[in-house]
Amino acid sequence: MNNIFYMKRMILSALGAVMTVAGMAQSVKVYTTTEKAEWKESKTTLVGKTDLKVVVDVNSNERGVPFRAWGTTFNELDWDAFNLLSRNDQDELMHRLFSADGDLHFTHGRVSMNANDYAREWYSCDDVVGDLGLKHFNIEHDKRNIIPLARAAQKYCPELELFMSPWSPPTWMKINNDYPVVPNKYNKMDERLAYLLYMDDGKAVDADEMKLLGERNNVFPRRLASQDFFIQEPRYLQSYAEMFCRFIELYKEQGLPITKVMYQNEAYSYTPYPGCAWTAEGTLRFNNDYLAPTIQKKHPEVEIWLGTINTNRLDYVEKILDDKHLQQYVKGVGTQWECRENLPELRKRYPNFRFMMSESECGNGQMDWKAGEHTFFLLSDNLGNGCDEYYNWNFVLTDNGMSTWGWTQNALVQVDSKTRKPRYTAEFYAYKHFSHFINPGTEMVGYAGREYSQTPVTVFKDKKGAYIVTAGNFTDSSSSLCVKLGGKYLNIQTQPHSFNTFVVR
């Protein structure tokens, strides 16, 4: 009996030792996507020491920026592409994007009041000239083309919330009496009115400036508008603020709550498609004196954000955000395109503001692996620099994503207009490597990206204490980096041209 008891103790001790060793070698799930192989699962372990370069060092008690929401945009040309799909393909697409047990976990959407550049045609919610009382304001166009798409998403995400920003006011509220800001071959704007933008400074207006991708020679826009394209008369400004409220009310009647508004999409893009140039003075006048008090009175439940800001002219952005009156009611700032370059400085200067990536860059219609890599970097850089909401632009388009004004753009899902079949692009998987794991409340606690732009690494920690580490490799060679998580190390070995997510529980 004593021998049997002794043997049992030895076996239990051995098992305990094995379990202790196993506990030290903490298991890590790895998800990898390459151009030829999507979402492959494997495992690795944390280790006690490393010879690799540590690019992020996270203390186990570190607190970071809590993430809030993922979203996309509901556009008219997306609706057209969606309607080419079979019912089964439509359901699969919406499940994968919006369902809690799907892939991307989108819970928010963006809509525009009046037409944007991915509308089928240019229109406004009130085209009756001089209708300052909004007797004829309506959303009938949206009921046919935007709201059905949002409802298709709402089927899989009943808690869907929207934010709204206009691209252009009704034409009769603008000094050029037209939707675009500059004339080109894709619109009918009177070329004589081009001088309005810079007040005839003797330099030609570049109608293709918006077509330039990338950093646009490190400054955008090259020149700032000399005047506001919205008519700066009190009765027009007040009527426009009332339009925002009416739009909120009509969408609410459709069961679609708008929880945030921004006064203008890309006030610094002088567009040949629907747009509106604003000066800093006009921006402050409309937001401080008209939009904010009107929204706060009629819809106090709706947040007012400043944006969307798309310029890297930091001094000009600060001219607006430094305004003490504005700071009293603005909840946060919507940033996109070049404004991303200023995020570190903006977060430092305005610690009480939240920051949202309000529109991921649109690409050039290739919908290829290279586009996916760029989007993976944008996800890394915007989240790594403190954005707590992230919105995709078009999520489904046909063929090369051609707009009505001649620009091709990307989408998460590409629909072949001949076969009517969907293809989930590299950008879809770039999102999945983040949004599948980063839920509301997950905190961004570490980032190495701008100094490692070809191999960006971002570290998150969820509410249960699990770490999510995303790592991209956009080079032709394998990459070896390391992240220190508390007292242990995660050695990150990545394949050339790959997206990677490591989940450490």
N, C-alpha and C positions, 0 to 999 in steps of 0.2 A: 504493500500500500504506500509506504513512504517513497519507494522508487517511482511509482506511478505519479504521486503528487509532485515529486521533484521534476519529472519529465514535463508535466503540464506547465509548471512554473517556467521552465526553460523555453517551452514553445511560445508561451504568452510573452515572455521577455523578448524573444526574437521577433515576434510579430510587432511588438511595440516599437522596437528599433527600426524595423522596416517602415512602419507608419510615420515615425519621426523623420526618417530620411526623405520619404515621399512628401511630407509636409514642407520640408526645407526646399525641395525642388518643385516649386509651385508651378502648376500646369497653366499654360497660356494657349488659348485658341487663336489660330491665325487664319485670316481670310485674304485671298490673293486674287487679283484680276489682271490678266494681260490681254493683249489684243486677240490672242488665239484661244484663251481659256478664261472663262468668266467665273468668278466667285468659287474658287477652289479652297477647300478647308484642310488645315493641317494643325499640328501642335508643336509647341516649343516649351521651354521652361525658363523661369527666372534663375539667375545664378548669383553666387555669393561674391564673385570678383570677375573682372573683365580686363582685357587688354585693348578693347576698342575705345574710340573717342566718344566721350559722353557729351551729347549735344543738348540734352535737357536733364536737369537735376530737380526732382520734385520731392519736397518734404512730405512725409505722410500726413502731416496736419495742415498742409497748404490749402488755402481757400482761393477760389478763382471766380471768374465771371459765370453766373448761372445762365444756362441756355434756356430760351423760352419756346421757340416755335420754328418749324419748317413750313414753307409755303411755295406757291407758284402763282401764275397769272392766268386769268380767264380772258382769252382774246377771241375775236371773231374768226380769224383764220385757223385757230386751233379747233374751233367748233366745226368748221368745214372739213378738216382732216379727220376729226373724230367720227363724223357722219359717214365717212367712206368705209369704216370698219364694220365687220359683222357684229351682231349683238354680243356674241361670246368674247370677241376680241375687245370690245368696248368694256365689258365687265371685268375682264382680266386686267386691262390697263388701269382702270380706276381702282380696283382692288390693290394692285401693286403700288400705286402712288399714294392712296389715301386711307387704306384700311389699317387699323391698329395691328393686324397680323399680316400686313403686306410687307413691301420692301422699303419704301421711302418715308412712310409715316408723316406725310404732309397733313397739317391741320388748319392751315391758313391759306387764303387766296387774296389776290390783288385784282382790282377792277379799276377801269378809268371812267370818269364822267365825261361823256362825249367821245368822239372817235380818237383812237391812238394809231400808231403806225402799223399795227397789225389788225386793223379793221378792214373789212371788205370794201368799204367806201367811207368817205368822210361825211360825218353827220354830227348833230348836236341834239341835246335833249330839249332845246327850245330854239327853233329857227325863225321865230316870229320877231322881226326887227322891232326893237324898242319895248319888248315885253318885260319891263323891269318889275312888274307885279307878278310875273311867272304864271300868268293865267293858262298859258299853253305848255308849260313844262311837263314832260312825261318821260317814261322809260320804255316806251313801246318797242323801240329798236332792241334794247337789252333783253326784253321779254322773249324776243324771237331768236336771239343769237348768243347772248352771254349768260343769262340766267339759266337756260336749260343745261349748259355745260357745268355751271356751278352746282346745280341740283344733282347732276350725275355724280359729282364728287361727294356731295352731301349724303348721298345714299350710303356711302362707305365711311363717311366721317360726319356723323350727325352734329358734332360740336363745331363744325366749320365756321371760322370767323374771316371777315374781309377787311382789308384796308383799301382806301380809295385815294387816287390822285388824278387830276385832269391832265391831259396833254395840251389841249387848247380850249379856251372858252368859246362860246358861240361867236361866230365871225363878227356880228354886229357890236360886240363888246371890245373889239380890237382896233387899233389905229390903222391897220392895213386892210381891215374888212375881209380877211381871208384866214383859212386854217393854218397854212405854213408861215414861217418867218422869212424865208428867202425863196426866190423863184428858181426853178430849174425845169428840165424837160419833162419831169413827171407831174408837174402841177400847172395850174393856169393862173398863178399869181402874176399880176401886172409887174413886169420887170422894172418899170419906172419907180416902183415903191421899194426897191432894194436899198435905196439910200437911207431909209428910215432907221435901219439897224445901227449904223455908225454915224448918222447925221451928216452924210456927205463929206467924209474926211478925205476924200480924194482917192481912197484905196478901194479896189474891187471887193465885192462880197464873194467868198468862196462857198459855192453851193454844195461842194463835195467834202467840206471839212469833216462832216459827221461820218463820212465813209472810211476815214482813216482809222485803222485798228491799232491797238497797242498803246504806247505811252504818248503818241502824238507829239513827238519831239520835245517831251518833258514839260510842255505847258499847254493847257487847254482850258478855255478857248484862247486862241492867239490874241484876240482882241475882245474886250467886253462890250456888251451892248451900251449904247449911249442913252437909250431911253426905254421906258416900259412899253411893251406892246399892248398891255391891257390899259384901257382908257382910265385915267386916274381921276375920275370925277366921283364924289361921294355917293351919288345915287347908283352909279354902276358898280362901285366896290361893294356897297351894301347888298345890292341885288345878287351879286355873285356869291357873297357869303350865304345868302338865303338859299341859293341854288344847292350849295353843299348840304344844307339841312333838309331840303326837299328830297334830294337824292337819297339821303340816309333813310328818310321816312318811307319812301316808295320801295326801297330794297327790303326794309323791315317788314312791310306788308307782304312781300314775297317769301318771307321766312328766312332771309339772309341778312344776318346782323353785320353792320359795318362798325368796327370797334376803333378804327384809327383813320385819320385823314391827314393828307399833306397837300399844301396849297398848289404845287406844280410839279410835274415830272420834268426833270432836267432843265432847269431854268437857264442853264448855260450852254445848251445845245441850240444852235440857230438853224432850225430844221427846214428842209423842203417838204416835210410831212407835218401833220398837226403838231403845233408847239406854241410856246409863248415866252418871249424874252422878258425877264424882270431885272431891274436894277436892285441894289441893296436897299436903297431908299424905298422903292415900291414894295419890295418884299416885307420890310418892317411895317410900312403903312397898312398894307392889306391884312397881315397877320395880327398886328397889335390892335388896330382900331376897328376892324370889321370881322374877320373870320373868328378870332378867339372869343370875343364877347358874344357873338351870335351863337356859336356852337355851345359855349358854356351855359347860355341861357336856355337854349332849346334842346340840346342833347348833351347834358353834363356827363353822361356815361361814355361818350366818345372821346378818345385821346387825340390831342393835336400834336403832330410831329412836324419838324422842320425838314423839308426836302421835297423832291429828292435832289441831293446835292451831288453834282457830277464834275466839279472843277477841282484842280489841284492848286488853285490860287489861294493859298492858305490865308493870306492877309485879307482877302475879300470875304472869305467864309467867316473869319473872326469878326469882321466888321458887322456881320449880322448877329452871330451868336453871342457877342459881348453885350448886346443890348439887354439891360436889366429888366425891362418890362417883358420882353420876349421870354426871358428865363423863368418868369413866374408861372407860365402856363404850358410851355413846351415840354413834353414828356421825353422826347428823344430826337435823334437825327437820323434820317434815312440817307445812306451813302451809296454811291455806285460809280462805276468807272474810275476816273482819275482821283476822286475823293478818297479812295482806298489808300492812296499814297500818304495821306495826311492823318490816318487813323491814330497812330501812336501819339502824335502831338495833340490832336483833338481830345483824346481820352484824358491826357494829362491836364489839359487846360480846362476841360469841362467835366469834372468827375461826377457831377450830379445828373448828367444826361446818359440815357441809354443810346446805343448805336445799333442800327439795323442795316444789313445788306439788302437793299430794297429791290435790286434787279441784277442778277448775275449777267455777265457779259454775253452778248448774243451770238458771237462767232460769225462765220462767213458762208454758211450753208453746206460746208463739207461734211459735217457730222461724222468725223473720223476720229482715230485714236488721238491724234495731236490735239484736237479740240477737247477730248476728255482729259488729257494731261493738263491743259490750261485751266479747265474748270476745277480739277483736283487742287491745283495751286491756289486758285481763287477761294475755294472753300477753306483751305488751310490758312491763308493769309487773312481773310476777313474774320474768321472765327478766332484765329490765333491773336488777332489784334482787338478782340473784345466785342464783336458784333454778337448780339444774343438772339437775333432772328435772322433768317436767311431765306430770300425769295428767288426762285427760279423765274426766268422769263417765259418763253414759249415752251410748253411741255409736249405738244404733239403738232407736227407740221407735215405737209406732203413734200415729197421729192427733195429739192434743195431749199425749201422754205422761202420761196420768193414772196416778197411783200408787194403791195400795190404801187409802191414808189421806187421799185427797182433794186432793192437790197435783198440778198439771200442771207438767211439766218439759220441757226441750229435749233434743235429741240431734243428733248430726252427720248422721244419716240418718233421715228421717221416712218411715214406711211407711203408706200409705193402707190401712186395714183392709178396705175394700170392693174396691178394685182390686188390692190386694196388690202395688203398685208402689212402688219407693223414690224418694225425692227427696233429693238431697244439698244440705244447707242452707247458709246463709251462714256458719255456724260451721265447717262442714267446710272451706270455703275460707279462713277466718281461720287455721285450723291449717295448711293447706297452705302459706300464705305464709311460715310459719316452718319447719315440720318437713320440708318437701321439701328444704330446703337446709342446715339446721342439723343436722349429724351429730355423733356422739360425738367429742369432742376440739375441736370448734369453740368458740372463746372469745368470750364477751360482752365487748366492749371499750368500749362507750359507750352512754349512754342519755339521752334527753331526753323525759320523759313526764309526770311529775307537774306540771311547770310548763307542759307542752304537752299536756294531757290530751285535747284534741280533735284534736291532730295529733301523736301520739306517734312518736318515731323511735328505733330501736334498731340498734346496729352490732355485727356479729359478724365474726370473722376465722377462716377455717378453717385446717387443718393445712398446706395448700398455699400459704397466703398470700392467698387470695382474700377479699374483703370481701363480706359479705351485709348489706344495709341494708334494714330493714323500716320502712315509713312508712304510717300510717293518716291518713285525713282524714274526720272525722265531722261536718263542717260543710256548710253549703249553698253555700259558695264554693270556688273553686280555692285551693290553698295553694302557697306558694313558700318553701321553706326550703333550707338548705345543710348538708352534712356535709363537713368537711375530713379527708381521708385522706392522711396524710403531707404532702407538699407540693402536693397537688392538691385540687380541689374537686368535689363531686358536687352539682349543683343539682337539688333535688327538687321537681318540679312535679307536683302531684297533683290529680286531679279531685275534685269534691265527692262525699262519701260513697263512698270507695274504699279498698281495701286495695292496697298496693304493695310489691314486693320488687325491689331493685336488686342485681345480682350483678356485682361488679367483679373481673375476673381479670387 
